[in-house]
């Protein structure tokens, strides 16, 4: 009775919060400056409406029936492999961790024109040939989607379409159709009755996502949700949206407009930071079988300040080119500019180079660029970045068939990185003949066609050149 009375009282009250209109940050009281995005006068009062959220509605409907018999020891919980099925795109399956998991909620974000709706339409047309699939569009009409499908020459005979923005209506249709997979395009235009907020508002996005995710969990339906991003490439809407879903994928452009990069920034069923490369063609997004090749379009003749390194992205190695430009500074405070690399880490590496390599750049502007728009999220590119900077400073070109990777420590030591042998094998496949790597990453058995220079300190790497 006490819980029942609590919910009845909740129905008579409204919860109000203050939300930043720029970043979606929430606060219990009004603030002049947003503590997250630092914008001024952006907090707006939002009425979340009566406590009629799906969670409370479900509690009122079913009541609290939990007992001590429901408790289990962790060792007694049975572990079952999550059943998966393919999307029809091996590259997309790789990013997911092996395919779709039944009952999972997947969020795909990206800028307008990145290809979110295109790749989901391709996937659903393929999946619909073997199982029940439903595509829900709140932004485009059915005619627009049909025209795109015809232009891409997709099989459309079995895919079911629904143009709707009401979450309650969508769930009602889904309960009757019982689809195995459903796409919501997009979460920012969905709304629920009883929420005092416009579609796209913090309350609407949160409640809509929670309701749809709960339906997916209860019915074993794969839920694919399209999300928009803000101008700083962060997901639009409340941060709770990222916590509600199981997997978050971000689809973005590379420097070459023909290619798209998909990265898993959250994945409860697979590897985080797994990378998928796609090419935008007249027939939609196509997989790139050899992603390293698109980042290795170097000039035929050797140039200073350029070297190849091998990153580890998710479950596979990726060869990328690192370029450096070191020039005399015309300013009192020399610049340190990076694209694809942490700027603070570059400053640290240059300090190590001065202390343990005897090469000073305190009066030089240093620019580092990771070719192809790839963002380096690990430390294996430290050694290659320093070698490229030294090459540019001395205007001496490095061999075209040379690769280097390794983490540089503050004492000038070269630390090993994970999956060293797999990186070297990938480099050998692409025809590279020489590698400068940490001594601990030297393989026990030689790799055919690859000469490996194992080093312990930064000074040894500089001497080897």
PyMOL commands that set and color helices and strands:
alter all, ss='L'
color gray80, all
select helices_A, chain A and resi 2-11+54-62+68-70+74-76+90-96+116-127+142-151+167-177+187-189+202-219+240-244+291-294+343-357+382-394+420-429+439-441+458-464
alter helices_A, ss='H'
color red, helices_A
select strands_A, chain A and resi 14-20+26-27+43-50+84-85+100-101+105-110+133-137+160-163+181-185+222-227+247-253+259-267+275-281+284-287+306-313+316-328+336-339+364-370+402-404+407-408+414-415+434-438+451-455
alter strands_A, ss='S'
color yellow, strands_A
deselect
rebuild
show_as cartoon
